[in-house]
Amino acid sequence: MPITKYGLTAALVAAALTTLPMTSAVAAPEAAPAPGHWVLTDLYASPSAWQAAFGQTQDAIKALPELADTLTDDPATLADGLARIDDVHKRLARVATYAHLAADIDLRAADAQERRGRVDRLQADFGQATGFVEPALVGLGADTLKEWAAKPVLAEQAYYLRHVADQAPHTLTRETESALAALSPIAGQSDTFDLLSNADIAWPSVTLGGESRTLDQAAYTQWRADPDRATRQKVFEAFWSTYNQYEDTFGSLLNQAVYGHVIDARLHHYDSALAAALAANDIPVAVYHQLIDSVDGHLDTLHRYLKLQARLLGVDQLHYYDIYPPLVAAPREFNLSDAKTLLEQATRPLGTAYTRHITAATSAPWTSAYPAPGKRPGAYMNGSAYDVHPYVLMNFQGDYESVSTYAHEWGHGVHSMLANAAQPYATADYPIFTAEVASTTNEALLIDHMIDNADTRQEKLFYIGQALESLRGTFFRQAQFAEFELALHEAAEAGKSLSGKRISALYKEILDRYYGVADGMTAIDKRMAIEWAYVPHFYYNFYVYQYATSIAAGEYFASRILAGDTDVRDAYLAALSAGGSASGYDILKNAGVDLATAAPYNQLIQRMNELMDQAEDLLDKRQG
């Protein structure tokens, strides 16, 4: 199975790939402060300068195939060839960063969108121009690759070469891999899913807030958290009834995607689709199984939270449509200056060096903070420009969620700053497995700071509620998705056909167990069994589990750092600085978090129970 080394992956960490919600871009304040806008001249002084760099990069890419005949002649030649490819990729990443950032500021600007399209084609050209690399390396044989990886001249490429050697038994001939790659456009279930979800569903009209509204995905996300219970029930019933009309179509798409993963794994001689997916990122399958086992063993903690939700909402029977509303009203609004100050205060336990990075990043024009007409919704960090600095895009709304998003994205940003400072380009880019640890650690430090500094019981209860909901949504919910995804693939591997109805039944069984339906914890309408059809991540081939593992690692680091453990703090910063110099699993294990064991998950469960102890104590005092 081919290994993707040269991709703009973890360095571009977007909300679409995290647990952060996408928010619609609305009109910005007429006089948004200058610090809320980014400046792209650090990348290129002008569009004409970018054009010149684009042309130079294009020429450099065209020349790369000339390396094919001599790349593996000897270790020194291989080192020179890979260094040249890395240099071209670094230039491509900078060119792409400028084009993508400029396009996202105004999606209506034709010239910016044209530049983005040209960059996308150039990235495809780079992939084709370097397609000879891994077949040539595999041709050397695993023993030779590992021997060469130990030589000083190839020190920067050592991890990559060892990984290629490990994957050699699963790499087919160049002709076969090329044929499979040529077939990839046919396997476009994810694209079809997007079209069906975003363009073809006939959404219902529902009266909400006294007005008739189209209940599409954006409206559902907004209104499912409405304080009025009757409104939430209406929204859930109408939205999921609509999805049920497309159960067969969504089922066919997901069935094809899952069977595609299974067939690809078999062709590449893996024991399972799970093993194939995790091997691409050098993650042991034990991590996945331990996550599911740990969560299944602690569902009583989730059930305790559901009881607390019911108490805070004042309902005798919790329903699935009661999951999303805030448990306590928000105590205040925030501006961007508040977000900067709170982030600096919350991350002080990470030490002066980290604080300097945060101060530099948030004081410079590296963030596009405010909503604006035509601006891309959501939030992301782009750290692909190795020789420059990270950029963050978000749509600041003035609520605590915006502050948390700011902390999250600059967690990614400082991760890139540390990795780029410590690593050569070849090993600077980090995998998603560690990327989300940096962001969730920042979120954990921030929420702890807010809880400790709350002025009133009500305010403290609000922040405790935010922390608990984050743990439910990012740990338990993503683990639930991971268990469902594994069950789907195991069913396919056993030769079972996955119709829409069968998928819904499988999803409902897991959903009911997580939410304690049999014990009366939650009442879940059978129409909600179609929820799996709403989740695009099920087409990403064992991706969502990393959200749950990341928050477990982030909570561990945050708790130990806040307890004053300087050894853990230093190990955490070293893990961020390690970039992609080893597998994400090994980097975290070396920092003291072994995600193939129960310990980090137990730590998170302990934290969640401590938060519920605090919440219940506050409620008892308020009602006493």
BELZIZI-V429986 format. One record per pair of residues at least 4 apart in sequence whose ideal C-beta (glycine too) atoms are under 7 Angstrom apart, sorted by the first residue. I is the first residue (numbers start at 1). J is the second residue. D is the distance in whole Angstrom. If there is no record, write none. Layout:
{{I/J/D} {I/J/D}}
This chain:
{{1/167/6} {1/170/5} {1/171/6} {1/268/4} {1/276/6} {1/280/6} {2/134/6} {2/171/7} {2/177/6} {3/134/6} {3/163/6} {3/164/6} {3/167/6} {3/280/7} {5/160/6} {6/89/5} {6/126/7} {6/130/6} {8/12/5} {8/93/6} {8/96/6} {8/384/5} {9/429/7} {10/429/6} {10/430/5} {10/431/5} {10/432/5} {10/435/5} {11/382/7} {11/383/4} {11/384/4} {11/416/6} {11/429/5} {12/380/7} {12/382/5} {12/384/6} {13/17/7} {13/18/7} {13/380/6} {13/381/5} {13/412/5} {13/435/5} {14/378/7} {14/380/4} {15/20/4} {15/22/6} {15/378/4} {15/379/5} {15/380/6} {16/22/7} {16/378/7} {18/436/7} {19/473/6} {19/474/5} {19/547/6} {20/379/6} {20/405/6} {20/408/6} {21/221/6} {22/377/5} {22/378/4} {23/377/6} {23/378/7} {23/395/5} {23/397/6} {24/218/6} {24/377/5} {25/371/5} {25/372/6} {25/375/4} {25/377/5} {25/395/6} {26/371/5} {27/371/7} {27/373/6} {28/32/5} {28/370/4} {28/371/5} {28/372/4} {29/370/7} {32/36/5} {32/370/5} {35/336/7} {35/365/7} {36/336/6} {36/367/7} {36/369/4} {36/370/5} {37/365/6} {37/368/6} {38/365/5} {38/366/6} {38/367/6} {38/368/5} {38/391/6} {39/365/4} {40/98/6} {40/101/6} {40/102/6} {41/45/5} {42/388/5} {42/389/7} {43/94/6} {43/97/6} {43/98/4} {43/385/6} {43/388/6} {44/49/4} {44/50/4} {44/53/6} {44/98/5} {45/49/5} {47/51/6} {48/52/7} {49/53/7} {50/54/6} {50/95/7} {50/98/5} {51/55/7} {52/56/7} {53/57/6} {53/91/7} {53/95/5} {54/58/6} {54/95/5} {55/59/7} {56/60/6} {57/61/6} {57/88/7} {57/91/5} {57/92/5} {57/95/5} {57/122/7} {58/62/7} {58/122/6} {59/63/7} {60/88/5} {60/91/7} {61/88/6} {61/122/7} {61/125/5} {61/126/5} {61/129/5} {64/85/6} {64/88/6} {64/129/4} {64/130/6} {65/129/6} {65/132/7} {67/71/5} {67/81/5} {67/84/7} {68/132/4} {68/136/7} {70/77/6} {71/77/7} {71/78/6} {71/81/5} {71/133/7} {71/136/5} {72/78/6} {72/136/5} {72/137/7} {72/139/7} {72/140/5} {73/77/4} {75/79/6} {75/148/5} {75/151/5} {75/153/5} {75/154/6} {76/80/6} {76/153/5} {77/81/6} {78/82/6} {78/148/7} {78/154/7} {79/83/6} {79/153/5} {79/154/5} {79/157/7} {80/84/6} {81/85/7} {82/86/6} {82/157/5} {83/87/6} {84/88/7} {85/89/6} {85/130/6} {86/90/6} {86/425/5} {86/426/5} {87/91/7} {88/92/6} {89/93/6} {89/126/7} {90/94/7} {90/386/5} {90/425/5} {91/95/6} {92/96/6} {92/122/7} {92/123/7} {92/126/6} {93/97/6} {93/384/4} {93/385/6} {93/386/7} {94/98/7} {94/385/5} {94/388/7} {95/99/7} {95/119/6} {96/100/6} {96/119/5} {96/123/6} {96/384/7} {97/101/6} {97/382/6} {97/384/5} {97/385/4} {98/102/6} {99/103/6} {99/115/4} {99/116/5} {99/119/4} {100/104/6} {100/116/6} {100/382/7} {101/382/6} {101/391/6} {102/112/5} {102/115/7} {103/107/7} {103/112/4} {103/113/6} {103/115/7} {103/116/4} {104/375/7} {104/376/4} {104/393/6} {105/368/6} {105/375/6} {106/112/7} {106/374/4} {106/375/7} {107/374/5} {107/376/6} {108/374/4} {109/113/6} {110/114/6} {111/115/7} {112/116/7} {113/117/6} {114/118/7} {115/119/6} {116/120/6} {117/121/7} {118/122/6} {119/123/6} {120/124/7} {121/125/6} {122/126/7} {123/127/7} {124/128/7} {125/129/6} {126/130/6} {127/131/7} {132/136/6} {133/137/6} {134/138/6} {134/164/6} {134/171/7} {135/139/6} {135/174/4} {137/145/6} {137/161/7} {137/164/5} {138/164/7} {138/168/5} {138/171/5} {140/144/4} {140/145/5} {141/145/7} {142/146/6} {142/165/4} {142/168/5} {143/147/6} {144/148/6} {145/149/6} {145/161/5} {145/164/6} {145/165/4} {146/150/7} {146/162/6} {146/165/5} {148/154/6} {148/161/6} {149/154/6} {149/158/5} {149/161/4} {149/162/5} {154/158/6} {154/161/6} {156/424/5} {156/426/4} {156/427/6} {157/161/5} {157/426/6} {158/162/6} {159/163/6} {159/427/7} {159/581/6} {159/582/6} {160/164/6} {161/165/6} {162/166/6} {163/167/6} {163/282/6} {164/168/7} {167/171/6} {167/279/7} {169/269/6} {170/268/4} {170/269/5} {170/270/6} {170/279/7} {172/176/4} {172/177/5} {172/268/7} {173/177/7} {174/178/6} {175/179/6} {176/180/6} {177/181/6} {178/182/6} {179/183/7} {183/187/7} {187/260/5} {188/192/6} {189/193/6} {189/253/5} {189/256/5} {189/257/4} {189/539/6} {190/194/7} {190/257/7} {190/539/4} {191/195/7} {192/196/6} {192/253/6} {193/197/6} {193/253/5} {193/536/6} {193/539/6} {194/198/6} {195/199/5} {195/200/6} {196/200/5} {196/201/7} {196/246/7} {196/249/7} {197/201/7} {201/242/7} {201/246/7} {203/214/5} {203/215/6} {203/216/5} {203/242/6} {204/215/5} {204/238/5} {204/242/6} {205/212/5} {205/213/7} {205/214/6} {206/213/6} {206/215/5} {206/234/6} {206/235/7} {206/238/5} {207/211/7} {207/212/5} {208/213/5} {208/223/6} {208/231/6} {213/219/6} {214/219/6} {215/219/5} {215/220/6} {215/235/7} {215/238/5} {215/239/6} {216/220/7} {217/221/6} {218/222/7} {219/223/6} {220/224/6} {220/235/6} {220/239/5} {223/231/6} {223/235/5} {224/232/6} {224/235/6} {224/236/7} {224/324/5} {225/324/4} {225/325/5} {225/326/7} {226/231/4} {226/232/6} {226/325/7} {227/325/6} {228/232/7} {229/233/6} {230/234/6} {231/235/6} {232/236/6} {232/321/4} {232/322/7} {232/325/7} {233/237/6} {233/321/5} {234/238/6} {235/239/6} {236/240/6} {236/320/7} {236/321/4} {237/241/6} {237/527/7} {238/242/7} {239/243/7} {240/244/6} {240/527/4} {240/528/5} {240/530/6} {241/527/6} {243/530/5} {243/533/5} {243/534/7} {244/527/6} {244/530/5} {246/250/5} {246/533/7} {247/251/6} {247/500/4} {247/501/7} {247/504/6} {247/530/6} {247/533/7} {248/252/6} {248/500/5} {249/253/7} {250/254/6} {250/500/6} {250/533/4} {251/255/6} {251/498/7} {251/499/5} {251/500/3} {251/503/5} {252/256/6} {253/257/6} {254/258/6} {254/498/7} {254/503/6} {254/538/6} {255/259/6} {255/498/4} {256/260/6} {257/261/7} {257/539/5} {258/262/6} {258/488/5} {258/489/6} {258/492/5} {258/498/6} {259/263/6} {259/492/5} {260/264/6} {261/265/6} {261/273/4} {261/489/6} {261/541/5} {262/266/7} {262/273/5} {262/489/6} {262/492/5} {262/493/6} {263/267/6} {264/268/6} {264/276/7} {265/270/4} {265/272/6} {265/273/4} {265/275/7} {265/276/4} {268/276/6} {270/275/5} {270/276/4} {270/279/7} {271/275/5} {272/493/6} {273/277/6} {273/489/4} {273/493/7} {274/278/6} {274/285/6} {274/288/6} {274/486/6} {274/489/6} {274/542/6} {275/279/6} {275/285/5} {277/541/5} {277/542/4} {278/283/4} {278/285/6} {278/288/7} {278/542/7} {281/431/6} {281/433/6} {281/584/7} {282/583/4} {282/585/7} {283/287/6} {283/433/6} {283/583/7} {283/584/7} {283/585/5} {284/585/6} {284/596/6} {285/289/6} {286/290/6} {286/596/4} {287/291/7} {287/549/6} {287/585/6} {287/595/5} {287/596/5} {288/292/7} {288/482/7} {288/545/6} {289/293/6} {290/294/6} {290/596/5} {290/597/7} {290/598/7} {291/295/6} {291/479/6} {291/482/6} {291/545/6} {291/548/6} {291/549/6} {291/601/7} {292/296/6} {292/479/6} {292/482/6} {292/483/5} {292/486/7} {293/297/6} {294/298/6} {294/598/5} {294/601/4} {295/476/6} {295/479/4} {298/605/5} {299/303/6} {299/514/6} {300/304/6} {301/305/7} {301/605/5} {301/608/6} {301/609/6} {302/306/7} {302/472/7} {302/476/5} {302/514/6} {303/307/7} {303/516/5} {303/521/5} {304/308/7} {304/612/6} {305/309/6} {305/468/6} {305/472/6} {305/612/6} {306/310/7} {306/318/6} {306/515/7} {306/516/6} {306/521/5} {306/522/6} {307/311/7} {308/312/6} {308/612/6} {308/615/6} {308/616/7} {309/313/6} {309/318/6} {309/322/7} {309/327/6} {310/315/5} {310/318/4} {311/619/7} {312/327/4} {312/328/7} {313/322/6} {315/322/6} {317/523/6} {318/322/5} {318/521/7} {318/522/5} {319/522/7} {319/523/5} {320/522/6} {320/524/4} {320/525/7} {320/528/5} {326/330/7} {326/465/7} {327/465/4} {328/458/6} {328/461/5} {328/462/4} {328/465/5} {330/399/6} {330/400/6} {330/462/6} {331/458/7} {331/459/4} {331/462/5} {333/398/5} {333/399/7} {334/338/4} {334/339/6} {334/398/6} {334/399/7} {334/400/7} {334/402/7} {334/403/5} {335/398/7} {336/340/7} {336/369/5} {336/396/6} {337/341/6} {338/342/6} {338/403/7} {339/343/6} {339/402/7} {339/403/5} {339/406/4} {340/344/6} {340/362/5} {341/345/6} {342/346/6} {342/403/6} {342/446/7} {342/449/7} {343/347/6} {343/358/6} {343/362/7} {343/406/6} {343/407/5} {343/410/6} {343/446/7} {344/355/6} {344/358/6} {344/359/6} {345/449/6} {346/407/7} {346/445/5} {346/446/4} {346/449/4} {347/354/6} {347/355/6} {347/358/6} {347/442/7} {347/445/6} {348/355/6} {349/445/7} {349/561/5} {349/562/6} {350/354/4} {350/561/7} {350/569/6} {350/573/7} {351/355/7} {351/569/6} {352/356/6} {353/357/7} {354/358/6} {354/414/7} {354/573/7} {355/359/6} {356/360/6} {357/361/6} {357/414/5} {357/417/5} {358/362/6} {358/410/7} {358/414/6} {359/363/6} {360/364/6} {361/366/6} {361/410/6} {361/413/6} {361/414/7} {362/410/7} {366/389/6} {366/390/7} {366/391/5} {366/392/7} {367/392/5} {368/393/5} {369/394/6} {369/396/5} {370/396/6} {371/375/6} {371/395/4} {375/395/7} {376/393/7} {377/395/6} {378/395/7} {379/393/6} {379/394/4} {379/395/7} {379/405/5} {379/409/6} {380/393/6} {380/409/7} {381/390/6} {381/392/5} {381/409/5} {381/412/4} {381/413/5} {382/390/7} {382/391/5} {383/390/4} {383/412/7} {383/413/6} {383/416/3} {386/420/5} {386/425/5} {386/428/6} {389/417/7} {390/413/4} {390/416/5} {390/417/6} {392/409/4} {392/410/6} {392/413/6} {394/405/6} {394/406/7} {394/409/6} {396/402/5} {397/402/5} {398/402/6} {400/404/6} {400/466/6} {401/405/6} {402/406/6} {403/407/7} {404/408/6} {404/443/6} {404/446/6} {405/409/6} {406/410/6} {407/411/6} {407/442/4} {407/443/6} {407/446/5} {408/439/4} {408/442/6} {408/443/5} {409/413/6} {410/414/6} {410/442/7} {411/415/6} {411/438/5} {411/439/4} {411/441/6} {411/442/3} {412/416/7} {412/435/6} {412/438/6} {412/439/5} {413/417/6} {414/418/6} {415/419/6} {415/430/7} {415/435/7} {415/438/4} {415/576/5} {416/420/6} {417/421/6} {418/422/6} {418/573/7} {418/576/5} {418/577/5} {419/423/5} {419/428/5} {419/430/6} {419/576/7} {419/577/6} {419/579/3} {420/428/5} {422/577/4} {422/579/7} {423/427/5} {423/428/4} {423/579/4} {423/581/6} {424/428/7} {427/579/5} {427/580/5} {427/581/4} {428/579/5} {428/580/7} {429/579/7} {429/580/5} {430/434/5} {430/435/6} {430/579/5} {430/580/5} {431/435/7} {431/580/6} {431/584/4} {432/436/6} {432/546/6} {433/546/5} {433/584/3} {433/585/7} {434/575/7} {434/584/4} {434/587/6} {434/588/6} {436/440/6} {436/546/6} {436/547/6} {436/550/3} {437/441/6} {437/550/5} {437/553/5} {437/554/5} {437/588/7} {438/442/7} {438/576/6} {439/443/7} {440/444/6} {440/550/5} {440/551/5} {440/554/3} {441/445/6} {441/554/4} {441/557/5} {441/558/5} {442/446/6} {443/447/6} {443/470/7} {444/448/6} {444/554/5} {444/555/6} {444/558/4} {445/449/6} {445/558/5} {446/450/6} {447/451/6} {447/463/6} {447/466/6} {447/467/5} {448/452/6} {448/558/7} {448/562/6} {449/453/6} {450/454/7} {450/463/4} {451/460/6} {451/463/5} {451/464/6} {451/467/7} {454/459/4} {454/460/4} {454/463/6} {455/459/6} {456/460/7} {457/461/6} {457/618/5} {457/621/7} {457/622/6} {458/462/7} {459/463/7} {460/464/6} {460/618/6} {461/465/6} {461/615/6} {461/618/5} {462/466/7} {463/467/6} {464/468/6} {464/611/5} {464/614/6} {464/615/5} {465/469/6} {466/470/6} {467/471/7} {467/611/6} {468/472/6} {468/608/7} {468/611/5} {468/612/7} {469/473/6} {470/474/6} {471/475/5} {471/604/7} {471/608/5} {472/476/5} {472/477/6} {473/477/5} {474/478/6} {474/547/6} {474/548/7} {474/551/5} {475/479/6} {475/548/5} {475/551/5} {475/552/7} {475/604/6} {476/480/6} {476/514/7} {477/481/7} {478/482/6} {478/544/5} {478/545/7} {478/547/4} {478/548/4} {479/483/6} {479/548/4} {480/484/6} {480/510/6} {480/511/7} {480/514/5} {481/485/6} {481/535/7} {481/537/7} {481/544/5} {482/486/6} {482/544/6} {482/545/4} {482/548/6} {483/487/6} {483/510/6} {484/488/6} {484/506/7} {484/507/6} {484/510/5} {484/532/7} {485/489/7} {485/538/6} {485/542/6} {485/544/7} {486/490/6} {487/491/6} {487/506/6} {488/492/7} {488/498/6} {488/506/7} {489/493/6} {490/494/6} {491/496/4} {491/498/6} {492/496/7} {492/498/6} {498/502/6} {498/503/5} {499/503/7} {500/504/6} {501/505/6} {502/506/6} {503/507/6} {503/532/6} {504/508/6} {504/529/4} {504/530/6} {505/509/7} {506/510/7} {507/511/6} {507/529/6} {507/531/7} {507/532/4} {508/512/6} {508/529/4} {509/513/7} {510/514/6} {511/515/6} {511/524/6} {512/517/4} {512/518/7} {512/524/6} {515/521/6} {515/522/4} {515/524/6} {516/521/3} {516/522/6} {517/521/7} {517/522/6} {517/524/6} {524/528/5} {532/538/7} {537/543/6} {537/544/5} {545/549/6} {546/550/6} {547/551/7} {548/552/7} {549/553/6} {549/595/5} {550/554/6} {551/555/6} {551/604/7} {552/556/7} {552/595/7} {552/600/4} {552/601/5} {552/604/5} {553/557/6} {553/588/6} {553/593/5} {553/595/7} {553/600/6} {554/558/6} {555/559/6} {555/603/6} {555/604/5} {555/607/5} {556/560/6} {556/593/5} {556/600/5} {556/603/5} {557/561/6} {557/568/7} {557/572/5} {558/562/6} {559/563/6} {559/603/7} {559/607/6} {560/565/4} {560/568/4} {561/565/6} {561/568/6} {561/569/5} {561/572/7} {565/569/7} {566/570/6} {567/571/6} {568/572/6} {568/592/6} {569/573/7} {570/574/6} {571/575/6} {571/591/4} {571/592/5} {572/576/7} {572/591/6} {573/577/6} {574/578/6} {574/591/7} {575/587/5} {575/588/6} {575/591/4} {578/582/6} {578/587/5} {582/586/5} {582/587/5} {583/587/7} {584/588/6} {585/589/6} {585/595/7} {586/590/6} {587/591/7} {588/593/5} {588/595/6} {589/593/7} {589/594/5} {593/600/5} {594/599/7} {595/600/6} {598/602/5} {599/603/7} {600/604/7} {601/605/7} {602/606/6} {603/607/7} {604/608/6} {605/609/6} {606/610/6} {607/611/7} {608/612/7} {609/613/6} {610/614/7} {611/615/6} {612/616/6} {613/617/6} {614/618/6} {615/619/6} {616/620/6} {617/621/6} {618/622/6} {619/623/6} {620/624/6}}
